């Protein structure tokens, strides 16, 4: 996964076997009428996982946001795609680890806190790895906790750092922003279908109250770096945002065992005690990067959950388009018009795209996405603006990080280095998305080998033999031998309000968008 979120269904055969396909157009309807709960939308698609996102696997299984991201270590002042350095860690900020049932508050005088929200040494037994057969390596665990001081003030999150006990087995961690209702059914550590299928982020039916977790605020995919927001930006939580709690889902994808072990039923990975999670940099009132001094960011996620690729092909291109987002992101576009980011009338009222986690698995070789601008003067013709291109995509690892936009990484020896040169200048151009714009995504795969990179062994399975998955089609999914093509994009401004009675986030309902977006991009029904 993209961003790393996944929703799975409990199969009668005993486990979470696959991610469910996207809903039909008939299901593309609002979850219900606005009520005292107030509808909260994942702003940026995930807001975005998702950009998710990571999950939503093909036929008969559930969804997942998250595909993995590469996080450039410093998005504050990128002096070139290959010249990014991590800002020095704050040495004065106290640290705190979240323990169930709640995290204690930092000293009242502290204006910054490095808050570690980690699983409390969870045993990865049958509660986590509930599937058998082909998806026996697939597991899930969720954990929720209140955010320090978020019940009393607005808090800015400026950095997200993933923590993994076993990096080879944690496929992604998807982090959701939630209101206090998450404690009722999803407090502490949870397992099973409620965790795997994102029950905390999905309304049970169209008339049900909105779920407690409405947006993804961050996602990690295997091997990604930490994400540091630009100095004048942050993810806002706490008073007035509808977010007082964090819930994250850890999606495990254990390495494949030797064939001889796989043939023995039942088989599950050997349990270990896991303390994976995320370390957050929190800024409180009075800090130089507190909420009053930073602009709020959100996430927009795009993912095509019905992707199916022919196997045994050296170069397979898959492309889709989503948007426009004028309804779902209406508050953000309105806020952008008030901010007056630029004097250019053509971009007034446009949101600014900041950084992207472009996600795929071991078979992805090239990733490209950009904006589609409709033309009012050229007979309905569209123009495309590429804003994120990664040649030589390397699967799990640094390419799962967030890259500052625009970015274009060319393969060695390429003469087309115009973008690279531009990104090494001090004045990197901003990327604006208008209400009428759409997003296109284009992925190129090499489907020879099937499990390439899925278990850390390029082109082979755990025994060194060619993957059997290469003899069939390659489907969208979160397991070994399956692929994704999607992204999570941070943007600003992100505008959300808090419902008066329950403190839930209020935003446009995502299903106000057209049926095609809902059908092909399950993540967009959440964020």
KEVEX-479233 format. One record per residue (C-alpha): x, y, z; residue in one letter. Coordinates in steps of 0.25 Angstrom, whole numbers. Last residue first. Layout:
N
R       x       y       z   type
R       X       Y       Z      A
...
END
This chain:
527
R       x       y       z   type
R     -43      43       7      X
R     -52      32      10      X
R     -59      30      -3      X
R     -46      34     -10      X
R     -39      22      -5      X
R     -48      14     -14      X
R     -43      20     -27      X
R     -50      13     -39      X
R     -64      13     -34      X
R     -64      26     -26      X
R     -57      34     -36      X
R     -67      29     -47      X
R     -79      32     -38      X
R     -76      47     -38      X
R     -73      54     -25      X
R     -83      56     -14      X
R     -78      43      -9      X
R     -67      51      -2      X
R     -77      57       8      X
R     -73      72      10      X
R     -65      75      23      X
R     -69      75      37      X
R     -59      68      47      X
R     -66      62      59      X
R     -66      70      73      X
R     -79      63      77      X
R     -88      74      80      X
R     -82      86      73      X
R     -77      80      60      X
R     -62      84      58      X
R     -57      91      45      X
R     -48      87      34      X
R     -40      95      24      X
R     -27      90      18      X
R     -19     100      11      X
R     -10      94       6      X
R      -6      81       0      X
R       0      67       4      X
R      -1      57      -7      X
R      -3      42      -5      X
R      -1      33     -17      X
R      -6      22     -26      X
R      -2      10     -35      X
R      -2      -3     -27      X
R       2     -17     -29      X
R       1     -32     -25      X
R      11     -43     -25      X
R      12     -43      -9      X
R      -1     -37      -3      X
R      -6     -23      -3      X
R     -15     -23     -15      X
R     -17     -19     -30      X
R     -16     -31     -39      X
R      -5     -37     -47      X
R     -10     -47     -57      X
R      -5     -61     -56      X
R       8     -69     -59      X
R      17     -59     -51      X
R      10     -62     -38      X
R      18     -75     -38      X
R      30     -67     -35      X
R      44     -71     -41      X
R      51     -80     -30      X
R      61     -73     -20      X
R      54     -81      -9      X
R      48     -68      -3      X
R      42     -64     -16      X
R      49     -58     -27      X
R      50     -46     -36      X
R      57     -37     -26      X
R      57     -43     -12      X
R      52     -33      -2      X
R      39     -41       0      X
R      31     -33     -10      X
R      43     -28     -18      X
R      39     -36     -30      X
R      28     -45     -27      X
R      22     -47     -41      X
R      35     -50     -48      X
R      32     -43     -61      X
R      22     -32     -58      X
R      31     -20     -62      X
R      22      -9     -59      X
R      19       6     -64      X
R      10      15     -56      X
R       2      27     -61      X
R      -6      36     -52      X
R     -15      47     -56      X
R     -21      58     -47      X
R     -32      67     -50      X
R     -34      82     -50      X
R     -47      90     -49      X
R     -45      94     -35      X
R     -30      99     -38      X
R     -18      92     -34      X
R      -5     100     -32      X
R       9      95     -32      X
R      20     104     -27      X
R      33     107     -34      X
R      46     104     -28      X
R      53     118     -25      X
R      67     114     -20      X
R      71     106     -32      X
R      74      91     -31      X
R      60      88     -34      X
R      61      95     -48      X
R      73      86     -52      X
R      66      73     -49      X
R      54      78     -56      X
R      62      81     -69      X
R      69      68     -68      X
R      65      61     -81      X
R      79      56     -86      X
R      77      43     -79      X
R      90      36     -75      X
R      85      32     -62      X
R      70      31     -61      X
R      62      43     -59      X
R      56      48     -46      X
R      46      59     -48      X
R      40      66     -36      X
R      30      77     -34      X
R      28      76     -23      X
R      35      71     -11      X
R      36      56     -10      X
R      30      47       1      X
R      37      34       3      X
R      33      21      -4      X
R      45      22     -13      X
R      54      21      -1      X
R      52       6       1      X
R      41      -3      -5      X
R      40      -2     -21      X
R      52       3     -28      X
R      45      13     -38      X
R      55      15     -49      X
R      49      28     -54      X
R      41      36     -43      X
R      32      47     -49      X
R      24      56     -41      X
R      18      69     -46      X
R      14      66     -61      X
R       5      77     -66      X
R      -5      72     -76      X
R     -14      81     -85      X
R     -28      78     -89      X
R     -36      82    -101      X
R     -50      87     -99      X
R     -50      95    -112      X
R     -37     102    -109      X
R     -42     115    -101      X
R     -48     109     -89      X
R     -37      99     -87      X
R     -37      88     -76      X
R     -25      86     -68      X
R     -20      72     -65      X
R     -10      72     -54      X
R       1      62     -52      X
R       6      48     -49      X
R      17      39     -53      X
R      23      26     -48      X
R      33      17     -55      X
R      38       3     -52      X
R      27      -3     -43      X
R      29     -18     -41      X
R      33     -18     -26      X
R      22      -9     -21      X
R      15       4     -24      X
R      13      17     -18      X
R      16      32     -21      X
R      17      39      -8      X
R      15      53     -11      X
R      19      67      -6      X
R      14      81      -6      X
R       2      83     -15      X
R      -4      97     -14      X
R     -19     100     -14      X
R     -25     109     -25      X
R     -34     121     -21      X
R     -25     130     -28      X
R     -17     123     -39      X
R     -21     130     -52      X
R     -23     143     -44      X
R      -8     143     -42      X
R      -6     152     -29      X
R      -2     139     -22      X
R      -5     132      -8      X
R     -17     141      -6      X
R     -21     134       7      X
R     -36     137       4      X
R     -36     130      -9      X
R     -28     118      -3      X
R     -39     117       8      X
R     -50     115      -3      X
R     -42     105     -10      X
R     -40      97       3      X
R     -55      98       7      X
R     -59      93      -7      X
R     -49      81      -6      X
R     -60      70      -8      X
R     -68      78     -17      X
R     -57      84     -27      X
R     -49      72     -27      X
R     -48      69     -42      X
R     -45      58     -42      X
R     -38      45     -45      X
R     -30      40     -57      X
R     -25      27     -60      X
R     -12      20     -67      X
R      -6       6     -67      X
R       6       3     -75      X
R      12     -11     -76      X
R      27     -12     -80      X
R      34     -25     -79      X
R      22     -34     -79      X
R      21     -48     -72      X
R       7     -45     -66      X
R      -4     -36     -71      X
R      -8     -25     -62      X
R     -21     -23     -54      X
R     -25     -10     -47      X
R     -38     -10     -41      X
R     -34      -2     -28      X
R     -29      11     -35      X
R     -23      20     -24      X
R     -23      35     -22      X
R     -21      41      -8      X
R     -21      56      -5      X
R     -15      59       8      X
R     -17      72      17      X
R      -8      83      21      X
R     -11      95      31      X
R      -3     108      30      X
R       7     110      41      X
R       9     122      51      X
R      -4     121      59      X
R      -3     106      59      X
R      11     106      66      X
R      24     106      58      X
R      31     117      67      X
R      25     110      79      X
R      16     119      88      X
R       4     110      87      X
R       8      95      85      X
R      17      88      74      X
R      16      73      73      X
R      27      65      66      X
R      21      51      64      X
R      28      38      66      X
R      20      27      59      X
R      17      12      61      X
R      24      -2      63      X
R      26      -8      76      X
R      24     -23      72      X
R      27     -35      80      X
R      29     -47      71      X
R      21     -58      66      X
R      26     -68      56      X
R      19     -66      43      X
R       7     -74      40      X
R       5     -88      34      X
R      -7     -97      35      X
R      -4    -105      27      X
R      10    -110      22      X
R      12    -106       8      X
R      17     -93      12      X
R      28     -99      20      X
R      34    -107       8      X
R      33     -95      -1      X
R      42     -87       8      X
R      35     -76      16      X
R      30     -63       9      X
R      34     -50      17      X
R      23     -45      26      X
R      14     -34      21      X
R       9     -27      33      X
R      -1     -15      32      X
R       0      -6      44      X
R     -13       3      45      X
R     -12      16      52      X
R     -22      23      61      X
R     -19      37      66      X
R     -28      45      75      X
R     -33      59      76      X
R     -37      63      62      X
R     -49      70      59      X
R     -41      82      55      X
R     -46      94      64      X
R     -38      90      76      X
R     -28      79      73      X
R     -21      75      61      X
R     -13      83      50      X
R      -4      77      40      X
R       8      87      38      X
R      13      97      29      X
R      22     110      30      X
R      35     102      32      X
R      32      92      21      X
R      27      78      27      X
R      37      68      31      X
R      34      53      26      X
R      42      42      31      X
R      49      32      21      X
R      42      21      14      X
R      47       7      15      X
R      33       0      15      X
R      22       9      13      X
R      18      20      23      X
R       5      28      23      X
R       1      42      29      X
R     -11      50      33      X
R     -22      41      28      X
R     -35      47      29      X
R     -49      44      35      X
R     -47      35      47      X
R     -59      35      56      X
R     -69      30      46      X
R     -81      38      41      X
R     -94      35      46      X
R    -102      24      39      X
R    -112      27      28      X
R    -103      23      16      X
R     -99      10      23      X
R     -88       5      33      X
R     -80      18      31      X
R     -65      15      29      X
R     -53      21      36      X
R     -53      13      49      X
R     -58       0      41      X
R     -45       1      33      X
R     -46     -13      28      X
R     -33     -19      35      X
R     -36     -12      49      X
R     -51     -15      50      X
R     -48     -28      43      X
R     -39     -34      54      X
R     -30     -26      63      X
R     -30     -15      73      X
R     -20      -8      82      X
R     -25       4      90      X
R     -39       9      88      X
R     -46       5      75      X
R     -61       3      79      X
R     -63      15      89      X
R     -50      21      88      X
R     -52      25      74      X
R     -63      35      78      X
R     -52      45      83      X
R     -50      50      69      X
R     -40      44      59      X
R     -28      47      50      X
R     -23      34      43      X
R      -9      29      42      X
R      -6      18      32      X
R       6       9      35      X
R      11       0      23      X
R      18     -13      20      X
R      23     -16      33      X
R      30     -30      32      X
R      44     -26      26      X
R      45     -14      35      X
R      43     -22      48      X
R      42     -14      60      X
R      37      -2      52      X
R      37      13      55      X
R      32      23      45      X
R      36      38      47      X
R      25      49      45      X
R      29      63      46      X
R      22      77      48      X
R       9      73      55      X
R       3      86      60      X
R      -7      86      72      X
R     -19      94      74      X
R     -23      95      89      X
R     -30      88     101      X
R     -34      74      96      X
R     -22      73      87      X
R     -13      75      99      X
R      -6      61      96      X
R     -13      54      85      X
R     -22      43      90      X
R     -18      29      86      X
R     -22      18      76      X
R     -15       5      72      X
R     -18      -4      60      X
R     -12     -18      57      X
R     -13     -25      43      X
R      -7     -37      37      X
R      -3     -43      23      X
R       7     -54      22      X
R      -4     -65      22      X
R     -10     -58      10      X
R      -8     -70       0      X
R     -13     -80      10      X
R     -17     -75      24      X
R     -22     -62      29      X
R     -23     -57      43      X
R      -8     -52      45      X
R     -11     -41      55      X
R     -20     -49      65      X
R     -13     -62      61      X
R       0     -57      68      X
R       8     -44      66      X
R      10     -41      81      X
R       8     -26      83      X
R      19     -19      90      X
R      11      -7      94      X
R       9      -2      79      X
R      16      11      78      X
R      12      26      79      X
R      25      33      82      X
R      22      48      84      X
R      34      58      82      X
R      28      70      89      X
R      29      85      87      X
R      24      97      95      X
R      27      91     109      X
R      23     100     120      X
R      11      91     124      X
R      20      79     125      X
R      15      68     115      X
R       2      62     116      X
R       0      47     119      X
R      -4      38     107      X
R     -16      29     109      X
R     -21      15     111      X
R     -11      10     107      X
R       3      15     106      X
R       8      27      97      X
R      22      30      99      X
R      27      44     102      X
R      39      52      98      X
R      43      66     103      X
R      48      76      93      X
R      61      82      95      X
R      69      74      85      X
R      61      77      73      X
R      66      68      62      X
R      75      75      51      X
R      68      76      38      X
R      70      64      29      X
R      77      67      16      X
R      72      67       1      X
R      82      68     -10      X
R      78      58     -20      X
R      65      64     -24      X
R      71      78     -24      X
R      72      89     -14      X
R      60      86      -6      X
R      57      96       4      X
R      47      92      15      X
R      44      78       9      X
R      55      72      17      X
R      57      57      18      X
R      50      54       5      X
R      40      43       9      X
R      38      32       0      X
R      24      26       1      X
R      18      13       1      X
R       4       9      -4      X
R      -6      13       6      X
R     -20      13       5      X
R     -26      -1       7      X
R     -38      -7       2      X
R     -45     -20       4      X
R     -46     -33      -3      X
R     -55     -40     -12      X
R     -49     -36     -26      X
R     -36     -28     -24      X
R     -29     -22     -12      X
R     -34     -10      -5      X
R     -21      -7       3      X
R     -12       3       5      X
R     -11      22       4      X
R     -11      26       4      X
R      -6      36      -5      X
R     -10      32       2      X
R     -13      29       7      X
R     -27      49       4      X
R     -32      56       6      X
R     -29      43       8      X
R     -34      50      -2      X
R     -30      63       3      X
R     -40      65      12      X
R     -45      52      17      X
R     -58      57      19      X
R     -66      59      32      X
R     -81      59      32      X
R     -87      66      44      X
R     -91      57      56      X
R    -103      66      59      X
R    -108      62      45      X
R    -105      64      31      X
R    -112      54      23      X
R    -106      40      20      X
R     -95      33      14      X
R     -95      40       1      X
R     -97      32     -11      X
R     -87      24     -20      X
R     -93      11     -16      X
R    -100      10     -29      X
R     -87      13     -36      X
R     -82       0     -31      X
R     -72      -1     -19      X
R     -57      -3     -21      X
R     -52     -17     -20      X
R     -50     -23      -6      X
R     -36     -26      -1      X
R     -32     -40       0      X
R     -31     -52       9      X
R     -34     -47      23      X
R     -36     -60      30      X
R     -44     -73      32      X
R     -50     -79      20      X
R     -63     -71      23      X
R     -54     -59      18      X
R     -53     -47      27      X
R     -52     -35      18      X
R     -41     -26      17      X
R     -38     -11      17      X
R     -25      -6      15      X
R     -17       7      18      X
R      -3      10      14      X
R      -1      21       8      X
R      -1      14      -3      X
R       0       0       0      X
END
